[in-house]
Amino acid sequence: MNTTKVNPVVVGVDGSIAGSRTVRFAAGEALLRGLPLRVVHARTWSAYYGDPASGGIYTAPLPPDAENRRIVDEAVTMARRAHPDLRVSGEVIDGSAAVALVDESEHAALITVGARGRGGVLELMLGSVAVDVVTRARCPVMLVRGEEDIVSTVVVGVDGTPISREALGFAFAEAAARQVPLHAVHAWSAAPNDATAEEDDRQRTERLLESWMSQWQDTYPTVETTALPIQSTDVTTTLVDASAKASLLVVGSRMRGELRARLLGSTAFALAHTSKCPLAIVRASGQHH
């Protein structure tokens, strides 16, 4: 009998109504992968300052165990109702949500986190939790964005870097599991005021994009692919536009910690604010911080 431990899909829950979609989405991802789903809820210790004269920092009582357990049990029940054959477990973990999920990522195939809010404002589960998770997780992270889940294409942004090639492989696997086409998007800049050079650049970019995809097509021969070289200097806007009718947007990220993630110019971080569909952020293998 094979006793190899299987890395699960992990979903963080906070008991909010908005988390229901995240749980169902994570359950679907686990089912697609043939993996178990692990539901986790962090029971956070809340510190507050007492009377300075007493010289101490006191810790507020934890929320009741029954309430924490209810949050997990309801999420587990929801996942099982959505997919009765799925293996689902749940656990209440002491500590902060961000630390809990980053720790979980050490032994997870995927971390799934819910996103709330509109208008480009990042309002993620338990405030800034997903910022820490996205920038520090040891496995791919999926942010459940957009208004609804649709069955459509998987879109991946590629630029030829090693991390974008890893993102491309992840996107191929997602498209194969979902049985949907894959669109690979690459933004490129044209030579100014030169139509002939512009067309040459377009054709060259399309061939380059197709060569990047060919590295994965033997592994996933059933995936229908389309190369989309798009003339643009704004990569984020290009990918946001592509996400509007997609099931999933996939990007690679070299983010190294929260400070870097907040810097303007981080495409993955900008998309975490603006993607119109669920967003998968893939980091380089072995990129642990």
C-alpha positions in Angstrom: 0.0 0.0 0.0 1.3 3.5 -0.9 1.7 5.5 2.3 3.2 8.6 0.7 1.7 11.7 2.3 -0.4 13.7 -0.1 -0.2 17.4 0.0 -3.7 18.9 0.2 -5.3 22.0 -1.2 -5.6 24.3 1.8 -8.3 27.0 2.3 -8.3 29.6 5.0 -11.7 30.5 6.4 -12.8 33.4 8.7 -16.5 32.7 9.0 -17.6 35.5 6.8 -20.4 35.2 4.2 -17.9 36.1 1.5 -15.8 33.0 2.4 -18.5 30.6 1.2 -17.5 31.1 -2.5 -13.8 30.6 -1.5 -14.6 27.3 0.2 -16.6 26.0 -2.8 -13.8 27.2 -5.2 -11.1 25.5 -3.2 -13.2 22.3 -3.0 -13.4 22.4 -6.8 -9.7 22.9 -7.1 -9.0 19.9 -4.8 -11.4 17.7 -6.9 -9.7 18.7 -10.1 -6.4 17.7 -8.7 -7.6 14.5 -7.0 -6.3 15.9 -3.7 -7.9 16.2 -0.3 -9.1 19.6 1.0 -7.9 21.0 4.3 -9.9 23.8 5.9 -8.0 25.9 8.5 -9.2 28.7 10.7 -6.8 30.7 12.8 -7.7 31.4 16.4 -5.9 34.7 16.8 -4.5 35.9 20.2 -5.4 39.6 20.5 -2.9 41.6 22.6 -3.8 44.8 24.3 -2.0 47.1 26.6 -3.0 47.3 30.2 -2.2 49.9 32.9 1.4 51.0 32.3 1.8 51.3 36.0 1.4 47.5 36.3 4.2 47.0 33.7 2.5 44.5 31.6 0.9 43.7 28.2 -2.1 41.6 28.7 -3.7 39.2 26.2 -7.4 39.2 25.6 -9.2 35.9 26.0 -9.5 33.7 22.9 -12.8 33.5 21.2 -14.8 30.6 22.5 -13.7 27.2 21.2 -17.3 26.4 20.1 -17.3 29.5 17.8 -14.0 28.6 16.2 -15.1 25.0 15.7 -18.4 26.1 14.2 -16.6 28.2 11.5 -14.5 25.2 10.5 -17.3 22.7 10.7 -19.6 24.8 8.5 -16.9 25.2 5.9 -16.2 21.4 5.9 -19.9 20.7 5.5 -20.2 23.1 2.7 -17.3 21.5 0.8 -18.7 18.0 1.3 -22.1 19.1 0.1 -20.6 20.6 -3.1 -18.5 17.5 -3.7 -19.6 14.4 -1.7 -16.7 12.3 -2.8 -14.1 14.8 -1.7 -11.9 14.1 1.3 -12.2 17.1 3.6 -10.7 17.8 7.0 -10.7 20.9 9.2 -8.6 22.3 12.0 -8.6 25.3 14.3 -5.0 26.6 14.6 -3.8 28.9 17.4 -2.1 32.1 16.2 -2.5 34.6 13.4 -4.1 33.7 10.1 -1.1 34.8 8.1 1.4 32.7 10.0 -0.9 29.7 10.0 -1.4 29.8 6.2 2.3 30.4 5.5 3.1 27.4 7.7 0.4 25.4 5.9 2.1 26.2 2.6 5.1 24.1 3.6 3.1 21.0 3.0 0.3 22.1 0.7 -0.2 21.8 -3.1 -2.1 25.1 -3.2 -3.3 27.8 -0.7 -6.7 29.3 -1.5 -7.6 32.7 0.0 -10.7 34.7 -0.5 -10.7 38.3 -1.8 -13.4 40.8 -1.1 -14.1 44.3 -2.3 -14.4 46.2 -5.6 -12.8 49.1 -7.4 -9.3 47.9 -7.1 -9.2 47.9 -3.3 -7.6 44.8 -1.9 -9.8 43.7 1.0 -8.6 40.2 1.7 -9.6 37.7 4.3 -8.8 39.1 7.7 -7.4 42.3 6.3 -3.9 42.0 5.1 -3.6 38.3 5.5 -3.3 37.4 1.8 -0.5 40.0 1.4 1.6 38.0 3.7 0.5 34.7 2.2 1.1 35.7 -1.4 4.6 37.0 -0.7 5.7 34.3 1.7 4.0 31.0 0.8 6.0 28.0 -0.3 3.4 26.9 -2.8 1.2 28.5 -5.4 -1.5 30.8 -4.0 -4.9 31.3 -5.5 -6.9 34.5 -4.7 -10.6 34.0 -5.4 -11.6 37.2 -7.1 -14.3 38.3 -9.5 -18.1 38.3 -9.1 -18.8 34.7 -10.2 -17.1 31.5 -11.4 -17.4 30.9 -15.1 -16.3 28.0 -17.3 -14.0 29.6 -19.9 -10.4 29.9 -20.8 -7.3 29.8 -18.5 -5.2 32.9 -19.2 -1.5 33.0 -18.4 0.9 36.0 -18.6 4.3 35.0 -19.9 7.5 37.0 -20.6 10.1 34.2 -21.1 11.7 34.4 -17.6 12.2 31.2 -15.7 9.3 32.0 -13.3 6.9 32.7 -16.2 7.8 29.3 -17.6 6.8 27.7 -14.3 3.6 29.7 -14.4 3.0 28.5 -17.9 3.3 24.9 -16.7 0.9 25.5 -13.9 -1.5 27.1 -16.4 -1.3 24.1 -18.7 -2.1 21.8 -15.8 -5.1 23.9 -14.8 -6.4 24.1 -18.4 -6.1 20.3 -18.8 -7.9 19.6 -15.5 -10.7 22.0 -16.4 -10.8 20.9 -20.0 -10.7 24.4 -21.3 -8.5 26.3 -23.8 -5.3 28.1 -22.7 -4.5 31.6 -23.8 -0.9 32.7 -23.4 -0.6 36.5 -23.3 2.6 38.4 -23.8 2.7 42.2 -23.9 5.2 43.7 -26.3 6.2 47.2 -27.5 6.4 48.2 -31.2 8.9 50.3 -33.0 7.5 53.8 -33.2 6.0 55.0 -36.5 7.3 52.0 -38.5 4.5 49.7 -39.7 6.8 47.2 -41.3 9.0 46.9 -38.2 5.8 46.7 -36.1 4.5 43.7 -38.1 8.0 42.0 -38.0 8.0 42.5 -34.2 4.5 41.1 -33.9 5.4 38.0 -35.9 8.7 37.5 -34.1 6.8 37.8 -30.7 4.2 35.3 -31.8 6.8 32.8 -32.8 8.6 33.3 -29.5 5.4 32.9 -27.5 4.6 29.7 -29.4 8.1 28.3 -28.7 7.6 28.9 -25.0 4.3 27.0 -25.1 5.7 24.2 -27.1 7.8 23.2 -24.1 4.6 22.1 -22.3 2.4 20.9 -25.2 3.9 17.4 -25.3 3.0 17.0 -21.6 -0.5 18.3 -22.1 -1.4 17.3 -25.6 -5.2 17.8 -25.1 -5.0 21.4 -24.3 -6.0 23.8 -27.0 -3.7 26.8 -27.0 -3.7 30.3 -28.4 -0.7 32.6 -28.5 -1.8 36.2 -27.9 1.0 38.8 -28.4 -0.6 42.1 -27.5 1.0 45.4 -28.3 1.1 47.2 -25.0 3.4 48.9 -22.6 1.1 48.3 -19.6 1.3 44.6 -18.7 -1.1 44.8 -15.8 -3.9 46.4 -17.8 -3.4 43.9 -20.6 -3.8 41.0 -18.2 -6.8 42.6 -16.4 -8.5 43.0 -19.7 -7.8 39.3 -20.6 -9.1 38.2 -17.2 -12.5 39.7 -17.8 -13.8 36.6 -19.5 -11.5 34.0 -18.1 -12.0 31.2 -15.6 -8.5 31.7 -14.1 -5.6 34.1 -14.6 -2.1 32.7 -13.9 1.1 34.8 -13.4 4.5 34.1 -12.0 6.0 36.3 -9.2 9.4 37.0 -7.9 8.1 38.9 -4.9 10.3 38.6 -1.9 8.5 39.7 1.1 5.7 42.2 1.8 7.8 45.4 1.2 8.7 44.3 -2.3 5.1 43.2 -3.0 3.9 46.7 -2.2 6.3 48.4 -4.7 4.7 49.8 -7.8 5.7 47.7 -10.7 4.9 44.3 -9.2 2.5 42.9 -11.8 1.4 40.1 -9.5 0.6 42.4 -6.7 -1.2 44.9 -8.9 -3.3 42.0 -10.3 -4.2 40.9 -6.8 -6.0 44.3 -6.7 -7.6 44.3 -10.1 -8.0 40.8 -11.7 -11.6 40.2 -12.8 -11.4 36.5 -12.2 -9.6 34.1 -9.7 -5.9 34.7 -9.8 -3.1 32.1 -9.3 0.3 33.4 -8.3 3.1 31.0 -8.9 6.6 31.5 -7.4 9.9 30.0 -8.4 10.6 26.5 -7.1 12.7 26.6 -4.0 12.0 30.3 -3.5 11.6 30.2 0.3 11.9 33.3 2.5 
